[in-house]
Amino acid sequence: MCLFFSAALISCNSGQGSFTFINKASEKISSAQISVSGQEIDFDLIDVDAQASGSYKISRDSHYVITIQFESGKEMVSEIGYVTPGVNFYHEIIVDDSHIWISKSDIRH
């Protein structure tokens, strides 16, 4: 009974997350994979100064694991941010030639 109640409570308190991913690097991104809350969002070919958006269901405490492959073959991996069920998050994520970071974070109702 407790297990069922816990599962029901978690599912009722899930949130929605969304993000905008912006390429501020000096070269195109050939692929980007963003993993968060047990889900993967994949993007192909993001031009310099272009952006891509995604959304996901927040079913558990989590953070972003971001893997970037540039056209040159260079790869970057970063673990950033934090999301938790019961809250709707929006993040603006920026990648440049050497870093990936969250430049804006909002809680939305």
N, C-alpha and C positions, 0 to 999 in steps of 0.2 A: 504494500500500500504506500509506504513512504517513497519507494522508488518511482511509482507511477505519479504521485503527487509532485515530486521533484521534477520529473520530466515535463509535466504539464505546466508547472510554474516557469520553467526555463523557456518553453516554447511560447508562452503568453508574453514573456518579457523580452522577446528578441527585438532587435532594432534594425534599422536600415542604414547602411553606409554608402557613401558615394565619394568620388574623387575626380579631380582633373589632374592629368599628368602632363607636364609641360617640358619640352625639350629645349633647354637653353645651352646645350653643348655646341661645339663648333662643327659637328658632323651629324649625319642622319643616324637614327636608331633603326637597326634592321629588325630587331625584335625586343619586346619587353614582356616580362611575366610578373604579374603582381599576385601574390598569394596572401590571403587574409581570411580569418575565420573559417578555415577549411575549404576555401574556394580559390580557384585560379582564374585570373582574367588575363588573356593574352592579346597583345597588339603586334601588328606587323607594320614596318616602315612608318616611322614618325619623323617627318622633316624637321630641320632646324627651325626653331621658333614656332613649331606647330604644337598642338595639344590633342589629347585623347581623353575620353571620360569613361568611367565605369561605375557600376554599383554592385552591391552584395548584401546579403542578409547576415546580420550579426547574431550568431547563435551561441557564441562563447567568447570569453576574454581572448584577445588576440592582438597581433601587431602585423605590420606589413613586412613581407619578405619580397624584395624587388630585385629582379635579375635583368640586367640590360646588356644587350649585344649591339655594339656599334658597327657601322659599315666597315670600319677598318679591321674588325675582328676583336677589338678590345672589349673586355667584359667587366661589368661592375655588379657587385651584389651588396645590398644593404638591408638591414633590419631596422625599421623605424616605426614610430607612432604607437598608439594604443587605442583599442576599441573594446567596448564592453556591452553586453546585452542590456536592453531597456533604454538605450540612448541612440538617437539618430545622429550620425557624424557626417561631416563634409570636410575633406582635406584637399588642399592644393599641394601637389607634390612636384618638385622641380628637380631636374637632373642637369648638371653641367658637365664639364670635361673631367671633373675629379670627385664630385659629391652628389649625393641624393638626399634631399631634405624636404620636410614639410614647411611650407612658407605661410600657410594659412590653415587654421583649424576652427571649425564652427560646430556647435551643437544645434541641431534643427529639430523643430517640433512638428 
